[in-house]
Amino acid sequence: MPKIDTDQVAMILSQNELPQPTVERIMKDIQRQLEEEQQQKEAEKEPKKKRQFVILLSDPEGELPKKDLVGWVVQIPEEESPLSTQERIQRAAYEFNASPRGRKLPALSVGEAIESVSAKFFKEQEIAIKTKVPVLALRTDNKLPTE
């Protein structure tokens, strides 16, 4: 069914020489119907499901410990070594701890640094924190079942 603007409907009704109280009553009915349809659409929408990050570690030889591991997801420049990640976090935490806010509430561990240090300090060190809270890391043998 084609949609038409309520102002156009009011103009058409008034052009057809209907009494003004009748036009107003019809427009109120149309407006009430539109509001009911809008409420029904909102009620039918499913709320967005929250998702979590998980780090999946490949361990075909079974060398990793059997315990659950947690970690953070970060991004660094592609041409840089992944070994520089911890150093970048430490430098950002050092700069944060030297700031007035950092002197009041210093970051004392890597976890605290990732959670509390603002993004501007990480941006200076060219690191992007994707998860502020630690996520579960799962082990996999990197094989799919054939059957």
Buried (B, 14 or more C-beta within 10 A) or exposed (E): EEEEEEEEBBEEBBEEEBEEEEBEEBBEEBEEEEEEEEEEEEEEEEEEEEEEEEBEEEBEEEEEEEEEBEBBBBEBEEEEEEEBBEEBBBBBBBBBBEBEEBEEEBBEEBBEBBBBBEEEBBEEBEBEBEBEEBBEBEBEEEEEEEE
